[in-house]
Amino acid sequence: AVLCSECQLFTDFTSYESCFDKTFVIFGSQKRIAMFLVKGISNLLFGGARSEGALIQCDGSFYELHGNHWISQFEHSTASISRSGEPFTYLLTIIKKDDGSEISEDDAFQFVIQERMRLTRATGPKGQPAFDFVGLETRRFLLEFDVHTNEPTINMFKTMMCQCQFEAKFHRSHEDATLADLELLCGPYAPAAAPSTPVRAPAGPAAAPRTPSTPVSASIPVSATTPQPAVARLGGNQLVRVAADLYLFDPATPQFQFTDTVELSINNAADARSPFSSVLYVLKRGPDGSESVFFSQEVGNEMHMHVNDEHKSVIWMYSGEGRVWTWSAKFRDAQSDRVFKEALVRALYERQAQRPFAEVKAEDTSFVRAAVVTPDVDDDDDVLADEMELVDLDEEAGLDAKAEESEEESEEEGTASGKEDESDEEPVAGAKNSFLAVGLKNDRSYVVRGSKVGVFKHGAKSLKYVSSIDRLKTKSGKTFSPKKVMLHQQDTSLLMMNPLDSKQIMHIDLHRPDVVQEWKVHDSIGLSELLPQTKYSELSDDSTLLGMNQSGFAYLDPRLGSSKLVDTRSFFYAQNQKLACAATTASGQMVAGSQTGELRLFSANTFTTDKPDMSAASRRAKTQLPGFGDPILAVDVTADGKWILATCKTYLLLVPAESASGINGFEKRLGDQKPNPTRLQLRREDIVRMGGQVSFTPARFNVSADQETSIVTSSGPYVITFNFNSIKRGVLNDYQIKQYSATVVGDQFTFGDDKHLVVATPDNVQMAARVVKTFTPFKTPQGRK
């Protein structure tokens, strides 16, 4: 190999024509591709020459991690970032600086830049700024900058690495990325505990990938930080105690690494103020046989517990001090696995339901177990129906929620507005977007912002501001901010709940939005929710609807006189049932969720036939699925009434409404034939990405004349769409996730479509689309073997 005078690279004369746009070189018969830059170059921003093809170059020392020691590979080296010959693919090359000796292929490493590198800023063995990353499968490397590299250059190097990772992951330009997007790909500054003095790498083959003997923090890859015990010593009554092998998930690998042999104990908290609380203890024994608490945590949904029966193991998460650890325990035998999981189900249920597990009916135990724990599933790309990703569409159209009103658009569409042409008033101070309603009949979306409602038109690939309905007021002239909104009668009406008066429904005729009518529900009955009589009532001209409160359901007919509630078609329990939400099928069957986790299934004729008694037994639910303690925040149901979707804070619950024998729970009691629900949680890495905090907003199916295929929900600034078809086949982790710059307050598919979503954040409204990913074939990173 000799130096190519044209492209300043080493090349074989016989392969001179294969210099690949002055970037790559083929080494003789081995045909190994490697980049060899031969000149030490200063940084990109502050002058100096750089080799052809390099976007940025820096000098420093290069190490590889062996055990707990950084082993020096090149005392003096040059690191560069360059483009490859493939779209959205970049290379990081580390080359030994020329000391006058002949340079061989062992004097360079090359890595394809990708997210799995887990780039993290750290402090190197010499005390200089450095970057720690994973390359060549599971091997860990450290690039420590020399003393002459200034901070702006280091920041630019990190920024470029993040931009390259963004393009590799999303297959689009990094110009589309926000600063928050890039920060998620590259960890923040972490002054890791520096390993001991660097040692020159021994001659011979490279060491095997590390197997850490101490737990590794998810946010500080090198340090041996472990969670502190929540309770210093054992306490309470022991429910179970078994031996297990403890593993800690290492995001740098990414694999579970064996930590130690331990014992797991679940004990009642022994606190009269919390009689149903339990604590999980992880216990270790010292060389002298003494026992100590390695760490402990309260049993609850915050653990994001998964169980794997095939491997006799459990996986859970521990959050604290701004960090998240993912642990796994593998049990020695089937007996240990069974008794621990039985105690775990009991502890989880009692913590959430605040009552003894012994009170659960025998016919409901299987249902409850499936509801309180999540089966652990392996990622298997081969069984996924599609590889999708969420992308924004409206940014190209320049959508901004604060855009000026378009008179031309309003006139063309005939949309009225309260003060479209003459609104000089300032919006309510601090008002933010709070509710989103997407029309089924018309291509309109409505966003509540304080006492205003913004009107947006959504097309195939864009969302445009049309007008606004300003200064919502009661008949007495008092301004109000709607609590709930629902489109009605072929999207010609907008119904709203006034948080100051639950006995009134506010009605706006969207052809005359300056007029707000007040519908009186009843003299003594207030409502907390409104819902259509059937799933597709909004597409019809039917004016009747349903309402609910914690004790029951109201059938409402706006054509009536002073009170709109129809006594003979309404039903209220004698006692407060803590009902929280409801949804209807295409035929009018209704499912209601409660604050204590119960699901009640009502037949289609429950509210469509007259009954003289509001508390008649004939109006009671055909099936009541057992409560599992967690409040149901929202509920949805497929049009055919075969699947129910319940939203809880940290998970979703998908419940089949039909038994294996074909009995539908809406029309006949299921009894001991209740099918088990499927609990949906996010992947471990996504929960870590969210800081261990998950809080789902109401999950909904896409609304279509055909069968539902997708589910949409959000948590904080993240929108998540699940593939419903995959879930029904048992693939629980087929979902896409997209981060926005602010908390998502509403998300909903457009009607008849499972690809386009309207997304509302506090200060913006956008349209997103689920598109099929484009793939570039993966190339094995080149470098020293």
Backbone hydrogen bonds, N-H to C=O, Kabsch-Sander energy under -0.5 kcal/mol:
donor,donor_aa,acceptor,acceptor_aa,energy
2,V,11,T,-3.1
4,C,9,L,-4.8
5,S,3,L,-0.6
8,Q,4,C,-1.6
9,L,4,C,-0.6
11,T,2,V,-4.5
12,D,26,I,-0.8
15,S,12,D,-2.0
16,Y,13,F,-1.3
18,S,15,S,-2.4
19,C,16,Y,-0.9
23,T,19,C,-1.4
23,T,20,F,-1.3
24,F,19,C,-1.2
24,F,20,F,-0.7
27,F,32,R,-1.2
28,G,26,I,-1.1
30,Q,27,F,-1.1
31,K,27,F,-1.0
31,K,28,G,-0.8
32,R,27,F,-0.6
34,A,25,V,-1.1
34,A,32,R,-0.5
36,F,34,A,-0.5
37,L,35,M,-0.5
47,G,44,L,-0.5
54,A,51,S,-1.7
55,L,81,I,-3.7
56,I,81,I,-0.9
58,C,79,A,-2.4
60,G,77,S,-2.1
61,S,144,E,-2.8
62,F,74,F,-2.5
63,Y,142,L,-2.6
64,E,71,I,-2.4
65,L,140,R,-2.5
66,H,69,H,-3.0
69,H,66,H,-2.1
71,I,64,E,-3.6
71,I,69,H,-0.7
72,S,70,W,-0.5
72,S,199,V,-1.7
73,Q,62,F,-3.1
74,F,62,F,-1.7
77,S,60,G,-2.4
78,T,95,I,-2.5
79,A,58,C,-3.3
80,S,93,T,-2.2
81,I,56,I,-1.9
82,S,91,L,-2.2
83,R,53,G,-0.8
84,S,89,T,-2.0
89,T,86,E,-1.4
91,L,82,S,-2.9
92,L,111,F,-2.8
93,T,80,S,-2.6
93,T,91,L,-0.6
94,I,109,F,-2.7
95,I,78,T,-2.3
96,K,107,D,-2.8
97,K,76,H,-2.5
107,D,104,S,-1.9
108,A,105,E,-0.8
109,F,94,I,-2.8
110,Q,782,Q,-1.5
111,F,92,L,-2.6
113,I,90,Y,-2.6
113,I,111,F,-0.5
117,M,114,Q,-1.7
118,R,115,E,-2.1
120,T,132,D,-2.4
121,R,187,G,-0.5
122,A,130,A,-2.6
124,G,128,Q,-3.1
127,G,124,G,-2.0
130,A,122,A,-2.3
131,F,143,L,-2.2
132,D,120,T,-3.2
133,F,141,F,-2.3
134,V,117,M,-3.0
135,G,139,R,-2.9
138,T,136,L,-0.9
139,R,135,G,-0.8
139,R,136,L,-1.1
141,F,133,F,-2.9
142,L,63,Y,-2.0
143,L,131,F,-2.5
144,E,61,S,-2.8
144,E,142,L,-0.6
145,F,129,P,-2.2
145,F,143,L,-0.5
146,D,59,D,-1.9
149,T,146,D,-1.7
150,N,148,H,-0.6
154,I,150,N,-1.8
155,N,151,E,-2.7
156,M,152,P,-2.2
157,F,153,T,-2.4
158,K,154,I,-2.3
159,T,155,N,-2.7
160,M,156,M,-2.5
161,M,157,F,-2.1
162,C,158,K,-2.7
163,Q,159,T,-2.6
164,C,160,M,-2.4
165,Q,161,M,-2.3
166,F,162,C,-2.5
167,E,163,Q,-2.2
168,A,164,C,-2.3
169,K,165,Q,-2.3
170,F,166,F,-2.8
171,H,167,E,-1.9
176,D,173,S,-1.7
177,A,174,H,-1.7
182,L,178,T,-1.8
183,E,179,L,-2.3
184,L,180,A,-1.6
185,L,181,D,-0.8
185,L,182,L,-0.6
186,C,182,L,-1.6
187,G,119,L,-1.9
187,G,185,L,-0.5
190,A,121,R,-1.7
192,A,190,A,-2.6
194,A,192,A,-0.6
199,V,70,W,-0.9
201,A,72,S,-1.7
217,S,220,I,-0.7
217,S,223,S,-0.9
218,A,324,V,-0.6
230,A,296,S,-1.0
239,L,266,I,-3.4
240,V,266,I,-1.2
242,V,264,L,-2.1
244,A,262,V,-2.5
245,D,330,K,-2.5
246,L,244,A,-0.5
246,L,260,D,-3.0
247,Y,328,S,-3.0
248,L,257,Q,-2.4
249,F,326,T,-2.9
250,D,255,Q,-3.2
253,T,250,D,-1.5
255,Q,250,D,-1.2
257,Q,248,L,-2.9
259,T,246,L,-3.2
260,D,246,L,-1.2
262,V,244,A,-2.7
262,V,260,D,-0.5
263,E,283,L,-1.9
264,L,242,V,-2.9
265,S,281,Y,-2.2
266,I,240,V,-1.7
267,N,265,S,-0.5
267,N,279,V,-2.3
268,N,237,N,-2.9
269,A,277,S,-3.1
271,D,274,S,-0.5
272,A,270,A,-0.5
274,S,271,D,-1.4
277,S,274,S,-1.6
279,V,267,N,-2.7
280,L,297,Q,-3.0
281,Y,265,S,-3.3
281,Y,279,V,-0.6
282,V,295,F,-2.6
283,L,263,E,-2.9
283,L,281,Y,-0.6
284,K,292,S,-2.6
286,G,290,S,-2.8
289,G,286,G,-2.2
292,S,284,K,-2.6
294,F,282,V,-2.6
294,F,292,S,-0.8
295,F,282,V,-1.1
297,Q,280,L,-1.9
299,V,278,S,-2.5
303,M,300,G,-1.9
304,H,301,N,-1.9
306,H,315,I,-3.1
307,V,374,T,-2.6
308,N,313,S,-2.8
312,K,309,D,-0.5
313,S,308,N,-2.4
314,V,329,A,-1.8
315,I,306,H,-2.7
316,W,327,W,-2.3
317,M,303,M,-2.8
318,Y,325,W,-2.7
320,G,323,R,-2.3
323,R,320,G,-1.9
325,W,318,Y,-3.1
327,W,316,W,-2.7
327,W,325,W,-0.5
328,S,247,Y,-2.2
329,A,314,V,-2.1
330,K,245,D,-2.4
331,F,312,K,-2.8
331,F,329,A,-0.5
332,R,243,A,-0.8
337,D,333,D,-2.1
338,R,334,A,-2.5
339,V,335,Q,-2.4
340,F,336,S,-2.1
341,K,337,D,-1.9
342,E,338,R,-2.1
343,A,339,V,-2.1
344,L,340,F,-2.4
345,V,341,K,-2.5
346,R,342,E,-2.0
347,A,343,A,-2.6
348,L,344,L,-2.8
349,Y,345,V,-2.6
350,E,346,R,-2.6
351,R,347,A,-2.1
352,Q,348,L,-2.0
353,A,349,Y,-3.6
354,Q,350,E,-1.8
359,E,356,P,-1.4
360,V,357,F,-2.0
364,D,361,K,-1.6
365,T,361,K,-0.7
365,T,362,A,-0.8
368,V,364,D,-2.6
369,R,365,T,-2.5
370,A,366,S,-2.0
371,A,367,F,-1.5
372,V,368,V,-1.8
373,V,369,R,-1.3
374,T,305,M,-1.3
376,D,307,V,-2.9
383,V,380,D,-1.5
384,L,381,D,-1.0
388,M,386,D,-0.7
389,E,771,V,-2.0
391,V,769,A,-2.6
393,L,767,M,-2.9
394,D,767,M,-1.5
396,E,393,L,-0.9
397,A,393,L,-0.6
397,A,394,D,-0.5
398,G,394,D,-0.6
398,G,395,E,-0.9
399,L,394,D,-1.9
403,A,400,D,-2.3
406,S,466,V,-0.6
407,E,405,E,-0.8
410,S,406,S,-2.1
411,E,407,E,-2.6
412,E,408,E,-2.2
413,E,409,E,-2.0
414,G,410,S,-1.5
415,T,410,S,-1.5
416,A,414,G,-0.5
416,A,510,L,-0.6
418,G,468,S,-0.7
419,K,468,S,-0.6
420,E,417,S,-0.6
423,S,419,K,-1.1
424,D,422,E,-1.1
431,A,428,V,-2.4
433,N,762,P,-2.8
434,S,448,V,-2.9
435,F,448,V,-0.8
437,A,446,Y,-2.3
439,G,437,A,-0.5
439,G,444,R,-3.0
444,R,442,N,-1.7
445,S,456,F,-2.5
446,Y,437,A,-3.0
447,V,454,G,-2.3
448,V,435,F,-2.2
449,R,452,K,-2.9
450,G,432,K,-0.8
452,K,449,R,-1.7
453,V,469,I,-1.9
454,G,447,V,-3.1
455,V,467,S,-3.0
456,F,445,S,-2.7
457,K,464,K,-3.2
458,H,443,D,-1.5
458,H,456,F,-0.5
459,G,457,K,-0.5
459,G,462,S,-2.7
464,K,457,K,-3.1
466,V,455,V,-3.0
467,S,455,V,-1.2
469,I,453,V,-2.9
470,D,468,S,-0.7
472,L,451,S,-2.5
474,T,478,K,-2.2
477,G,474,T,-2.0
480,F,472,L,-2.1
483,K,497,M,-2.9
484,K,497,M,-0.6
486,M,495,L,-2.2
488,H,493,S,-2.2
490,Q,538,E,-1.8
490,Q,540,S,-0.8
492,T,488,H,-1.1
492,T,489,Q,-1.5
493,S,488,H,-2.0
494,L,508,I,-2.3
495,L,486,M,-3.1
496,M,506,M,-2.6
497,M,484,K,-1.9
498,N,501,D,-0.5
498,N,504,Q,-0.7
501,D,498,N,-1.9
504,Q,501,D,-1.3
505,I,519,W,-2.5
506,M,496,M,-2.8
507,H,517,Q,-2.8
508,I,494,L,-2.1
509,D,515,V,-0.7
510,L,492,T,-2.7
510,L,508,I,-0.7
512,R,509,D,-2.0
515,V,512,R,-2.1
516,V,514,D,-0.6
517,Q,507,H,-3.1
517,Q,515,V,-0.6
519,W,505,I,-3.2
519,W,517,Q,-0.5
520,K,518,E,-0.6
521,V,503,K,-3.0
526,G,524,S,-0.5
527,L,502,S,-2.4
528,S,548,M,-3.3
529,E,548,M,-1.7
531,L,546,L,-2.4
535,K,585,T,-2.3
537,S,534,T,-1.5
539,L,536,Y,-1.7
540,S,537,S,-1.9
545,L,556,L,-1.8
546,L,531,L,-2.6
547,G,554,A,-2.4
548,M,529,E,-1.8
549,N,552,G,-2.1
552,G,549,N,-0.6
553,F,571,F,-3.5
554,A,547,G,-3.2
556,L,545,L,-2.9
556,L,554,A,-0.6
557,D,564,K,-2.8
560,L,557,D,-1.9
564,K,520,K,-2.4
565,L,521,V,-1.4
566,V,555,Y,-3.0
567,D,565,L,-0.8
569,R,566,V,-1.4
570,S,567,D,-1.3
571,F,553,F,-2.5
572,F,614,M,-1.1
573,Y,551,S,-3.1
577,Q,550,Q,-1.2
579,L,550,Q,-1.9
580,A,593,G,-3.1
581,C,593,G,-1.6
583,A,591,V,-1.9
585,T,589,Q,-2.4
586,A,639,A,-2.1
587,S,639,A,-0.5
588,G,585,T,-0.9
590,M,602,F,-1.6
591,V,583,A,-2.4
592,A,600,R,-2.3
593,G,581,C,-2.2
594,S,598,E,-1.5
595,Q,578,K,-2.8
597,G,594,S,-1.2
599,L,625,L,-1.5
600,R,592,A,-2.7
601,L,623,T,-2.9
602,F,590,M,-3.3
602,F,600,R,-0.5
606,T,603,S,-1.2
609,T,605,N,-0.7
611,K,568,T,-3.2
614,M,612,P,-0.5
616,A,613,D,-1.7
619,R,616,A,-1.7
620,R,617,A,-1.7
622,K,601,L,-2.2
623,T,601,L,-1.4
625,L,599,L,-3.1
625,L,623,T,-0.5
629,G,596,T,-1.8
632,I,594,S,-2.3
633,L,631,P,-0.8
633,L,647,T,-2.9
634,A,647,T,-0.9
636,D,645,L,-2.4
638,T,643,W,-2.2
641,G,638,T,-1.6
644,I,655,V,-2.7
645,L,636,D,-3.1
646,A,644,I,-0.5
646,A,653,L,-3.0
647,T,634,A,-2.9
648,C,646,A,-0.6
648,C,651,Y,-2.3
652,L,680,L,-2.2
653,L,646,A,-2.8
654,L,678,T,-3.0
655,V,644,I,-3.1
655,V,653,L,-0.6
657,A,642,K,-2.6
658,E,642,K,-0.6
659,S,663,I,-2.5
662,G,659,S,-1.9
665,G,657,A,-3.4
665,G,663,I,-0.6
667,E,664,N,-1.5
668,K,664,N,-1.8
673,Q,670,L,-2.2
674,K,671,G,-0.8
678,T,654,L,-3.0
679,R,677,P,-0.5
680,L,652,L,-3.2
680,L,678,T,-0.5
681,Q,679,R,-0.5
687,I,683,R,-2.1
688,V,684,R,-2.4
689,R,685,E,-1.9
690,M,686,D,-1.5
691,G,688,V,-2.1
692,G,687,I,-3.2
693,Q,690,M,-1.0
694,V,692,G,-0.6
696,F,649,K,-2.9
697,T,714,S,-2.3
700,R,712,V,-2.2
702,N,710,S,-1.6
704,S,702,N,-0.6
711,I,722,F,-1.9
712,V,700,R,-2.5
713,T,720,I,-2.4
715,S,718,Y,-2.4
716,G,695,S,-0.6
718,Y,715,S,-2.0
719,V,738,K,-2.7
720,I,713,T,-2.8
721,T,736,Q,-2.1
722,F,711,I,-2.4
723,N,734,D,-2.5
724,F,709,T,-1.6
724,F,722,F,-0.9
725,N,709,T,-1.0
727,I,723,N,-1.9
728,K,724,F,-2.1
729,R,725,N,-0.8
729,R,726,S,-0.8
730,G,727,I,-1.9
731,V,726,S,-2.5
732,L,730,G,-1.0
734,D,731,V,-0.6
735,Y,733,N,-1.4
736,Q,721,T,-2.3
738,K,719,V,-2.2
740,Y,717,P,-3.0
744,V,716,G,-3.0
745,V,760,A,-2.7
746,G,760,A,-1.5
748,Q,758,V,-1.8
750,T,756,H,-2.1
751,F,439,G,-0.6
752,G,703,V,-3.3
753,D,703,V,-0.5
753,D,750,T,-1.4
757,L,768,A,-3.0
758,V,748,Q,-2.7
759,V,757,L,-0.5
759,V,766,Q,-3.2
760,A,746,G,-3.1
761,T,764,N,-2.8
764,N,761,T,-1.0
766,Q,759,V,-3.3
768,A,757,L,-2.6
769,A,391,V,-3.0
770,R,755,K,-2.8
771,V,389,E,-2.7
771,V,769,A,-0.7
773,K,387,E,-2.6
